[in-house]
Amino acid sequence: MADKKISELTSMTDSQVDDANDTLAIVDTSAGQTKKITREELLLGVTAERGSNANGEYVKFPDGTQICTFSLTSSTSGTVTWTYPEPFVNTPKVSLDVITGNVRIATGLNRSNSSVDISVFDLSGNRQQQVVDGIAIGRWS
């Protein structure tokens, strides 16, 4: 792609850009030289990383914030450990939601930067097997 004036760039759309060959000239006035970066390199610092694995889904934002989500089934015999799909640098905040029409209490114990132990109880204190959705919010960097 030939060099363009900024006024000419406004008419371009993503479908017209050749990512492999499109560069942006950056002039370093202190060194008296021009450096070129690709569009991909420019966007690297401003886009979120998304992913998923058997432990749930995650989003890592450029500012260091990470959000992980999951759905699992609790057990009547003890806690179920949720290992986050991506670890945090410190212990995240965890919020749990029991998917049921009856009153249930979900607890998250032994929170760490990599996992949390989850249990669900009825109002009499008996463990329940229920679907639990949750979210963990913290820092990845």
Solvent accessible surface area in square Angstrom, and as a share of the most:
residue,aa,sasa,rsa
1,M,109,0.49
2,A,77,0.59
3,D,131,0.68
4,K,92,0.39
5,K,148,0.63
6,I,145,0.74
7,S,83,0.54
8,E,83,0.37
9,L,65,0.32
10,T,115,0.67
11,S,88,0.57
12,M,49,0.22
13,T,76,0.44
14,D,105,0.55
15,S,107,0.69
16,Q,119,0.53
17,V,28,0.16
18,D,72,0.37
19,D,74,0.38
20,A,86,0.67
21,N,98,0.50
22,D,18,0.09
23,T,63,0.37
24,L,74,0.37
25,A,52,0.40
26,I,75,0.38
27,V,97,0.56
28,D,41,0.21
29,T,122,0.71
30,S,109,0.71
31,A,60,0.46
32,G,70,0.67
33,Q,89,0.40
34,T,75,0.44
35,K,98,0.42
36,K,124,0.52
37,I,50,0.26
38,T,39,0.23
39,R,60,0.22
40,E,127,0.57
41,E,98,0.44
42,L,90,0.45
43,L,71,0.35
44,L,137,0.68
45,G,52,0.50
46,V,102,0.59
47,T,75,0.43
48,A,42,0.33
49,E,88,0.39
50,R,181,0.66
51,G,24,0.23
52,S,78,0.50
53,N,75,0.39
54,A,112,0.87
55,N,58,0.30
56,G,15,0.15
57,E,109,0.49
58,Y,26,0.10
59,V,21,0.12
60,K,32,0.14
61,F,70,0.29
62,P,68,0.43
63,D,99,0.51
64,G,0,0.00
65,T,34,0.20
66,Q,0,0.00
67,I,46,0.24
68,C,0,0.00
69,T,51,0.29
70,F,16,0.07
71,S,74,0.47
72,L,34,0.17
73,T,63,0.37
74,S,2,0.02
75,S,31,0.20
76,T,83,0.48
77,S,106,0.68
78,G,17,0.16
79,T,63,0.37
80,V,39,0.23
81,T,75,0.43
82,W,9,0.03
83,T,64,0.37
84,Y,6,0.02
85,P,9,0.05
86,E,43,0.19
87,P,81,0.51
88,F,5,0.02
89,V,88,0.51
90,N,75,0.39
91,T,65,0.38
92,P,1,0.01
93,K,151,0.64
94,V,35,0.20
95,S,66,0.43
96,L,40,0.20
97,D,83,0.43
98,V,24,0.14
99,I,88,0.45
100,T,50,0.29
101,G,86,0.83
102,N,92,0.47
103,V,95,0.55
104,R,57,0.21
105,I,86,0.44
106,A,27,0.21
107,T,38,0.22
108,G,31,0.30
109,L,95,0.47
110,N,115,0.59
111,R,106,0.39
112,S,37,0.24
113,N,62,0.32
114,S,46,0.30
115,S,23,0.15
116,V,0,0.00
117,D,24,0.13
118,I,0,0.00
119,S,0,0.00
120,V,0,0.00
121,F,47,0.19
122,D,27,0.14
123,L,126,0.63
124,S,94,0.61
125,G,48,0.46
126,N,85,0.43
127,R,79,0.29
128,Q,36,0.16
129,Q,114,0.51
130,Q,33,0.15
131,V,69,0.39
132,V,0,0.00
133,D,53,0.27
134,G,9,0.08
135,I,60,0.30
136,A,0,0.00
137,I,78,0.40
138,G,13,0.13
139,R,95,0.35
140,W,90,0.32
141,S,75,0.48
